[in-house]
Amino acid sequence: MKKSLLIPIIMAGFLVSCTTTQKIQRPDGSTEYLIACGASTGFNVCYNKANKICPSGYETLEEKSGFNRKEIRINCPSQNNDE
């Protein structure tokens, strides 16, 4: 395989498996997080990120799987009680 084809394939693999997190401040003052993971990864990648965000535990509010990504929306009850 030519190098010119190999680089885009490798880059696409990195993009598909990346994880992003968005912090959402709710009107009641609580905080939620939207974690998006690549479609080719399992939900375990999203849950590992959730464990890092909420080391004392979290509540899964929503779980969605689409064509190009998986998403979970969580909150950290212990963090919201401390605020």
N, C-alpha and C positions, 0 to 999 in steps of 0.2 A: 504494500500500500504506500502511496506517495505521502511524503511528509505534509504536503499542502492539504491533504484530506484528513490526516490524522489529528492535526491540531484542532480543527473545528469539532471533531467528534469528542475529543477529550474535554474541550471547553463546554460542550453541551452536557456532558456528564456531570460536570461541576455545577452547572446552573440547575439541572434537574434535581440534584440532591441537596441543594442549599436549604437552610431554614431561616425564616425571618420572624421577628416578634414585634408586635405593635402593642404598646401600652394604651389602654382606654380608660379614661377617667369618667366615671358614671356621674349623673346629676346628684345622686345621693351621697357622693363622696367616696364610694368604694372604687376599687381598681380592678379591671379585668385585663386579660392579655389574649390577643389573637396570635396564635402560632401557626404559620404556614410552612409546609414541608413539600418537597418535590413529589410529584405523582409516582415516581418509580420507587420511592422509599416506603417503608412500612410506617404505620402510625407510631411504632416504637420510637422513631426519631423525634416525632413531635412530643411524645410523652417524656423522653429523656430531657428535652429542653424545658418542659413544664416542671420537672423535678429540680432543675437548676434554678428556675425562677422562684419556685415555691418549695424550698427544702423542708419545710414543716408540713407539707401536704397541700393539695389543691382539690378543687371541685371542678369537674368537667361540666361546662354549661352547654356546649354544643360540639358536635363532631360532624364534619362534612368531607366528602371525597368527590373531587371533580376530575375533569379531563387532564388538567395541567398541574393540579396541586391538591394536597390534603390540608385541612384546617381543623384546629381545635380552639375553642374559646374557653378559658379557665379563669377562676379567681382563686386567690390565696386567702382563705378565711382567717388565718392567724395574722396576716399582715393587715387585713381590713379592720380587725378588732383592735389592733394596736394604734391605728391612726386616730 
